[in-house]
Amino acid sequence: MIVSATFAKATAQVWKNIDVPEGSTVRDVLLRSGLLDQFPEIDLEINKVGIFGSIVKLDKPVKEGDRVEIYRPIHPDAELLEKR
């Protein structure tokens, strides 16, 4: 089944389609996606994850077409930092 995984930061945005077996979890998708290797700053113990904008646990099963998202912490002054 095809799902996608995505991560974005100020300097890069990545969206990958991944073929995973039925019964795969959010964790399975993220491990298969390569995003954890591509962005070593991602820590699944710290970063929240979700499907289509709703936060979920890593053991949540995914369905065909789901978009698994990794959320980065937002700095309290993020808006000010981007304007510099």
N, CA, C and O atoms as CSV, one atom per row, in Angstrom:
chain,resi,resn,atom,element,x,y,z
A,1,MET,N,N,0.852,-1.170,0.000
A,1,MET,CA,C,0.000,0.000,0.000
A,1,MET,C,C,0.893,1.227,0.000
A,1,MET,O,O,1.973,1.223,0.591
A,2,ILE,N,N,0.440,2.264,-0.659
A,2,ILE,CA,C,1.238,3.484,-0.783
A,2,ILE,C,C,0.783,4.512,0.258
A,2,ILE,O,O,-0.399,4.844,0.358
A,3,VAL,N,N,1.764,5.007,1.032
A,3,VAL,CA,C,1.561,6.095,1.987
A,3,VAL,C,C,2.671,7.102,1.728
A,3,VAL,O,O,3.572,6.844,0.929
A,4,SER,N,N,2.612,8.233,2.389
A,4,SER,CA,C,3.698,9.193,2.236
A,4,SER,C,C,4.220,9.604,3.602
A,4,SER,O,O,3.542,9.467,4.620
A,5,ALA,N,N,5.438,10.109,3.593
A,5,ALA,CA,C,6.068,10.624,4.805
A,5,ALA,C,C,6.642,11.986,4.462
A,5,ALA,O,O,7.178,12.189,3.373
A,6,THR,N,N,6.526,12.912,5.392
A,6,THR,CA,C,6.982,14.271,5.119
A,6,THR,C,C,7.617,14.907,6.349
A,6,THR,O,O,7.253,14.622,7.490
A,7,PHE,N,N,8.580,15.781,6.069
A,7,PHE,CA,C,9.237,16.575,7.108
A,7,PHE,C,C,9.623,17.901,6.475
A,7,PHE,O,O,10.048,17.941,5.320
A,8,ALA,N,N,9.480,18.970,7.216
A,8,ALA,CA,C,9.842,20.289,6.698
A,8,ALA,C,C,10.567,21.090,7.765
A,8,ALA,O,O,10.252,21.029,8.953
A,9,LYS,N,N,11.535,21.832,7.299
A,9,LYS,CA,C,12.199,22.820,8.147
A,9,LYS,C,C,12.445,24.038,7.274
A,9,LYS,O,O,12.124,24.017,6.086
A,10,ALA,N,N,12.999,25.080,7.828
A,10,ALA,CA,C,13.139,26.331,7.084
A,10,ALA,C,C,13.933,26.167,5.795
A,10,ALA,O,O,13.669,26.860,4.812
A,11,THR,N,N,14.896,25.265,5.789
A,11,THR,CA,C,15.781,25.147,4.630
A,11,THR,C,C,15.479,23.956,3.724
A,11,THR,O,O,16.083,23.838,2.658
A,12,ALA,N,N,14.570,23.078,4.115
A,12,ALA,CA,C,14.291,21.889,3.292
A,12,ALA,C,C,12.907,21.344,3.607
A,12,ALA,O,O,12.450,21.365,4.750
A,13,GLN,N,N,12.257,20.857,2.559
A,13,GLN,CA,C,10.976,20.183,2.713
A,13,GLN,C,C,11.056,18.899,1.884
A,13,GLN,O,O,11.458,18.921,0.721
A,14,VAL,N,N,10.664,17.776,2.509
A,14,VAL,CA,C,10.730,16.495,1.811
A,14,VAL,C,C,9.393,15.783,1.969
A,14,VAL,O,O,8.819,15.727,3.057
A,15,TRP,N,N,8.913,15.238,0.848
A,15,TRP,CA,C,7.676,14.456,0.830
A,15,TRP,C,C,7.972,13.227,-0.018
A,15,TRP,O,O,8.270,13.343,-1.207
A,16,LYS,N,N,7.889,12.047,0.596
A,16,LYS,CA,C,8.218,10.806,-0.098
A,16,LYS,C,C,7.025,9.862,-0.093
A,16,LYS,O,O,6.349,9.709,0.925
A,17,ASN,N,N,6.771,9.232,-1.230
A,17,ASN,CA,C,5.788,8.149,-1.296
A,17,ASN,C,C,6.517,6.846,-1.021
A,17,ASN,O,O,7.605,6.607,-1.544
A,18,ILE,N,N,5.905,6.003,-0.192
A,18,ILE,CA,C,6.545,4.766,0.236
A,18,ILE,C,C,5.553,3.618,0.119
A,18,ILE,O,O,4.380,3.764,0.463
A,19,ASP,N,N,6.021,2.494,-0.362
A,19,ASP,CA,C,5.210,1.282,-0.435
A,19,ASP,C,C,5.494,0.469,0.816
A,19,ASP,O,O,6.619,0.015,1.024
A,20,VAL,N,N,4.477,0.285,1.650
A,20,VAL,CA,C,4.626,-0.478,2.892
A,20,VAL,C,C,3.610,-1.613,2.927
A,20,VAL,O,O,2.556,-1.525,2.297
A,21,PRO,N,N,3.923,-2.684,3.665
A,21,PRO,CA,C,2.968,-3.783,3.769
A,21,PRO,C,C,1.742,-3.400,4.612
A,21,PRO,O,O,1.819,-2.519,5.468
A,22,GLU,N,N,0.635,-4.060,4.363
A,22,GLU,CA,C,-0.551,-3.890,5.209
A,22,GLU,C,C,-0.143,-4.138,6.660
A,22,GLU,O,O,0.701,-4.989,6.939
A,23,GLY,N,N,-0.744,-3.393,7.571
A,23,GLY,CA,C,-0.439,-3.553,8.998
A,23,GLY,C,C,0.742,-2.723,9.469
A,23,GLY,O,O,1.102,-2.780,10.645
A,24,SER,N,N,1.356,-1.949,8.571
A,24,SER,CA,C,2.485,-1.104,8.966
A,24,SER,C,C,2.020,0.005,9.892
A,24,SER,O,O,0.869,0.441,9.839
A,25,THR,N,N,2.928,0.450,10.734
A,25,THR,CA,C,2.645,1.527,11.678
A,25,THR,C,C,3.335,2.808,11.235
A,25,THR,O,O,4.133,2.811,10.297
A,26,VAL,N,N,3.016,3.886,11.921
A,26,VAL,CA,C,3.678,5.166,11.671
A,26,VAL,C,C,5.190,4.996,11.802
A,26,VAL,O,O,5.943,5.495,10.966
A,27,ARG,N,N,5.634,4.300,12.839
A,27,ARG,CA,C,7.074,4.064,13.032
A,27,ARG,C,C,7.668,3.328,11.829
A,27,ARG,O,O,8.740,3.693,11.346
A,28,ASP,N,N,6.974,2.291,11.342
A,28,ASP,CA,C,7.451,1.536,10.186
A,28,ASP,C,C,7.635,2.452,8.971
A,28,ASP,O,O,8.642,2.373,8.268
A,29,VAL,N,N,6.656,3.311,8.741
A,29,VAL,CA,C,6.718,4.229,7.603
A,29,VAL,C,C,7.933,5.142,7.730
A,29,VAL,O,O,8.673,5.336,6.765
A,30,LEU,N,N,8.135,5.702,8.920
A,30,LEU,CA,C,9.241,6.632,9.112
A,30,LEU,C,C,10.588,5.937,8.975
A,30,LEU,O,O,11.521,6.508,8.410
A,31,LEU,N,N,10.702,4.732,9.476
A,31,LEU,CA,C,11.955,3.986,9.338
A,31,LEU,C,C,12.237,3.663,7.874
A,31,LEU,O,O,13.380,3.761,7.427
A,32,ARG,N,N,11.218,3.284,7.138
A,32,ARG,CA,C,11.369,2.941,5.722
A,32,ARG,C,C,11.617,4.171,4.842
A,32,ARG,O,O,12.230,4.066,3.780
A,33,SER,N,N,11.142,5.324,5.285
A,33,SER,CA,C,11.202,6.538,4.454
A,33,SER,C,C,12.612,7.074,4.236
A,33,SER,O,O,12.872,7.734,3.230
A,34,GLY,N,N,13.515,6.801,5.156
A,34,GLY,CA,C,14.857,7.372,5.073
A,34,GLY,C,C,14.961,8.772,5.666
A,34,GLY,O,O,16.052,9.340,5.710
A,35,LEU,N,N,13.856,9.331,6.119
A,35,LEU,CA,C,13.882,10.688,6.666
A,35,LEU,C,C,14.741,10.781,7.924
A,35,LEU,O,O,15.371,11.810,8.167
A,36,LEU,N,N,14.772,9.719,8.723
A,36,LEU,CA,C,15.556,9.752,9.955
A,36,LEU,C,C,17.054,9.783,9.651
A,36,LEU,O,O,17.830,10.353,10.418
A,37,ASP,N,N,17.463,9.175,8.538
A,37,ASP,CA,C,18.866,9.242,8.111
A,37,ASP,C,C,19.167,10.591,7.458
A,37,ASP,O,O,20.236,11.166,7.664
A,38,GLN,N,N,18.226,11.082,6.681
A,38,GLN,CA,C,18.420,12.340,5.961
A,38,GLN,C,C,18.459,13.539,6.907
A,38,GLN,O,O,19.164,14.516,6.654
A,39,PHE,N,N,17.697,13.455,7.995
A,39,PHE,CA,C,17.622,14.552,8.972
A,39,PHE,C,C,17.952,14.004,10.365
A,39,PHE,O,O,17.041,13.691,11.132
A,40,PRO,N,N,19.238,13.885,10.700
A,40,PRO,CA,C,19.614,13.287,11.981
A,40,PRO,C,C,19.119,14.057,13.203
A,40,PRO,O,O,19.152,13.536,14.318
A,41,GLU,N,N,18.666,15.277,13.004
A,41,GLU,CA,C,18.132,16.047,14.132
A,41,GLU,C,C,16.767,15.541,14.585
A,41,GLU,O,O,16.306,15.904,15.667
A,42,ILE,N,N,16.115,14.714,13.778
A,42,ILE,CA,C,14.817,14.157,14.168
A,42,ILE,C,C,15.044,13.122,15.263
A,42,ILE,O,O,15.846,12.200,15.111
A,43,ASP,N,N,14.325,13.291,16.361
A,43,ASP,CA,C,14.368,12.339,17.469
A,43,ASP,C,C,12.923,11.953,17.762
A,43,ASP,O,O,12.145,12.772,18.250
A,44,LEU,N,N,12.567,10.723,17.469
A,44,LEU,CA,C,11.176,10.300,17.644
A,44,LEU,C,C,10.746,10.239,19.105
A,44,LEU,O,O,9.564,10.052,19.394
A,45,GLU,N,N,11.688,10.396,20.025
A,45,GLU,CA,C,11.333,10.504,21.439
A,45,GLU,C,C,10.915,11.937,21.773
A,45,GLU,O,O,10.246,12.178,22.778
A,46,ILE,N,N,11.315,12.885,20.922
A,46,ILE,CA,C,11.017,14.306,21.161
A,46,ILE,C,C,10.013,14.844,20.140
A,46,ILE,O,O,9.004,15.441,20.515
A,47,ASN,N,N,10.291,14.634,18.847
A,47,ASN,CA,C,9.422,15.162,17.800
A,47,ASN,C,C,8.070,14.463,17.810
A,47,ASN,O,O,7.993,13.238,17.904
A,48,LYS,N,N,7.028,15.237,17.714
A,48,LYS,CA,C,5.688,14.670,17.589
A,48,LYS,C,C,5.485,14.230,16.148
A,48,LYS,O,O,6.135,14.743,15.238
A,49,VAL,N,N,4.579,13.275,15.943
A,49,VAL,CA,C,4.254,12.787,14.610
A,49,VAL,C,C,2.744,12.803,14.444
A,49,VAL,O,O,2.000,12.804,15.425
A,50,GLY,N,N,2.300,12.817,13.194
A,50,GLY,CA,C,0.862,12.840,12.959
A,50,GLY,C,C,0.517,12.295,11.590
A,50,GLY,O,O,1.388,11.983,10.778
A,51,ILE,N,N,-0.774,12.190,11.362
A,51,ILE,CA,C,-1.314,11.816,10.067
A,51,ILE,C,C,-2.304,12.907,9.679
A,51,ILE,O,O,-3.273,13.161,10.394
A,52,PHE,N,N,-2.055,13.543,8.556
A,52,PHE,CA,C,-2.901,14.641,8.064
A,52,PHE,C,C,-3.201,15.677,9.150
A,52,PHE,O,O,-4.344,16.105,9.307
A,53,GLY,N,N,-2.165,16.078,9.902
A,53,GLY,CA,C,-2.309,17.155,10.869
A,53,GLY,C,C,-2.828,16.763,12.236
A,53,GLY,O,O,-2.945,17.622,13.109
A,54,SER,N,N,-3.143,15.497,12.453
A,54,SER,CA,C,-3.602,15.029,13.765
A,54,SER,C,C,-2.485,14.225,14.419
A,54,SER,O,O,-1.998,13.251,13.844
A,55,ILE,N,N,-2.083,14.624,15.608
A,55,ILE,CA,C,-1.003,13.931,16.308
A,55,ILE,C,C,-1.439,12.505,16.642
A,55,ILE,O,O,-2.549,12.267,17.117
A,56,VAL,N,N,-0.526,11.562,16.377
A,56,VAL,CA,C,-0.777,10.144,16.647
A,56,VAL,C,C,0.444,9.540,17.324
A,56,VAL,O,O,1.506,10.160,17.382
A,57,LYS,N,N,0.282,8.335,17.831
A,57,LYS,CA,C,1.397,7.591,18.422
A,57,LYS,C,C,2.122,6.820,17.331
A,57,LYS,O,O,1.556,6.536,16.275
A,58,LEU,N,N,3.368,6.488,17.591
A,58,LEU,CA,C,4.186,5.787,16.612
A,58,LEU,C,C,3.643,4.402,16.264
A,58,LEU,O,O,3.928,3.885,15.184
A,59,ASP,N,N,2.869,3.797,17.158
A,59,ASP,CA,C,2.357,2.450,16.893
A,59,ASP,C,C,0.996,2.448,16.190
A,59,ASP,O,O,0.380,1.393,16.041
A,60,LYS,N,N,0.527,3.619,15.759
A,60,LYS,CA,C,-0.762,3.679,15.047
A,60,LYS,C,C,-0.607,3.042,13.664
A,60,LYS,O,O,0.316,3.387,12.926
A,61,PRO,N,N,-1.492,2.129,13.314
A,61,PRO,CA,C,-1.455,1.555,11.961
A,61,PRO,C,C,-1.825,2.614,10.921
A,61,PRO,O,O,-2.656,3.486,11.171
A,62,VAL,N,N,-1.197,2.520,9.762
A,62,VAL,CA,C,-1.494,3.451,8.672
A,62,VAL,C,C,-2.410,2.777,7.659
A,62,VAL,O,O,-2.503,1.552,7.578
A,63,LYS,N,N,-3.093,3.642,6.878
A,63,LYS,CA,C,-3.978,3.171,5.813
A,63,LYS,C,C,-3.472,3.701,4.481
A,63,LYS,O,O,-2.719,4.673,4.427
A,64,GLU,N,N,-3.895,3.054,3.420
A,64,GLU,CA,C,-3.562,3.483,2.061
A,64,GLU,C,C,-3.823,4.982,1.919
A,64,GLU,O,O,-4.902,5.466,2.263
A,65,GLY,N,N,-2.832,5.712,1.412
A,65,GLY,CA,C,-2.997,7.136,1.158
A,65,GLY,C,C,-2.691,8.051,2.328
A,65,GLY,O,O,-2.691,9.270,2.158
A,66,ASP,N,N,-2.428,7.506,3.518
A,66,ASP,CA,C,-2.108,8.358,4.665
A,66,ASP,C,C,-0.837,9.158,4.411
A,66,ASP,O,O,0.068,8.703,3.710
A,67,ARG,N,N,-0.779,10.362,4.993
A,67,ARG,CA,C,0.426,11.189,4.962
A,67,ARG,C,C,0.944,11.273,6.393
A,67,ARG,O,O,0.332,11.913,7.249
A,68,VAL,N,N,2.068,10.627,6.642
A,68,VAL,CA,C,2.697,10.633,7.965
A,68,VAL,C,C,3.614,11.851,8.030
A,68,VAL,O,O,4.449,12.061,7.150
A,69,GLU,N,N,3.449,12.639,9.068
A,69,GLU,CA,C,4.180,13.904,9.198
A,69,GLU,C,C,5.024,13.894,10.470
A,69,GLU,O,O,4.601,13.388,11.509
A,70,ILE,N,N,6.209,14.455,10.369
A,70,ILE,CA,C,7.064,14.663,11.534
A,70,ILE,C,C,7.042,16.149,11.831
A,70,ILE,O,O,7.322,16.971,10.959
A,71,TYR,N,N,6.708,16.489,13.064
A,71,TYR,CA,C,6.623,17.900,13.444
A,71,TYR,C,C,7.869,18.281,14.218
A,71,TYR,O,O,8.320,17.548,15.099
A,72,ARG,N,N,8.416,19.431,13.880
A,72,ARG,CA,C,9.573,19.916,14.613
A,72,ARG,C,C,9.103,20.877,15.684
A,72,ARG,O,O,8.072,21.532,15.535
A,73,PRO,N,N,9.869,20.959,16.774
A,73,PRO,CA,C,9.486,21.913,17.816
A,73,PRO,C,C,9.512,23.330,17.264
A,73,PRO,O,O,10.394,23.682,16.480
A,74,ILE,N,N,8.572,24.118,17.663
A,74,ILE,CA,C,8.510,25.518,17.234
A,74,ILE,C,C,9.133,26.383,18.325
A,74,ILE,O,O,8.725,26.342,19.486
A,75,HIS,N,N,10.113,27.151,17.930
A,75,HIS,CA,C,10.776,28.068,18.855
A,75,HIS,C,C,9.798,29.192,19.175
A,75,HIS,O,O,9.110,29.675,18.276
A,76,PRO,N,N,9.720,29.622,20.444
A,76,PRO,CA,C,8.762,30.680,20.798
A,76,PRO,C,C,8.930,31.964,19.988
A,76,PRO,O,O,7.961,32.695,19.782
A,77,ASP,N,N,10.136,32.240,19.532
A,77,ASP,CA,C,10.391,33.454,18.755
A,77,ASP,C,C,10.578,33.140,17.279
A,77,ASP,O,O,11.248,33.899,16.579
A,78,ALA,N,N,10.008,32.045,16.784
A,78,ALA,CA,C,10.234,31.598,15.403
A,78,ALA,C,C,9.894,32.683,14.386
A,78,ALA,O,O,10.638,32.876,13.424
A,79,GLU,N,N,8.807,33.380,14.578
A,79,GLU,CA,C,8.411,34.413,13.628
A,79,GLU,C,C,9.453,35.525,13.586
A,79,GLU,O,O,9.775,36.035,12.513
A,80,LEU,N,N,9.968,35.893,14.723
A,80,LEU,CA,C,10.984,36.949,14.781
A,80,LEU,C,C,12.290,36.485,14.160
A,80,LEU,O,O,12.959,37.257,13.473
A,81,LEU,N,N,12.664,35.213,14.396
A,81,LEU,CA,C,13.921,34.687,13.869
A,81,LEU,C,C,13.908,34.632,12.346
A,81,LEU,O,O,14.930,34.904,11.717
A,82,GLU,N,N,12.774,34.285,11.739
A,82,GLU,CA,C,12.701,34.180,10.289
A,82,GLU,C,C,12.789,35.539,9.613
A,82,GLU,O,O,13.166,35.608,8.443
A,83,LYS,N,N,12.458,36.611,10.301
A,83,LYS,CA,C,12.486,37.949,9.693
A,83,LYS,C,C,13.883,38.551,9.718
A,83,LYS,O,O,14.120,39.590,9.102
A,84,ARG,N,N,14.810,37.911,10.423
A,84,ARG,CA,C,16.173,38.447,10.509
A,84,ARG,C,C,16.940,38.213,9.265
A,84,ARG,O,O,18.104,38.603,9.175
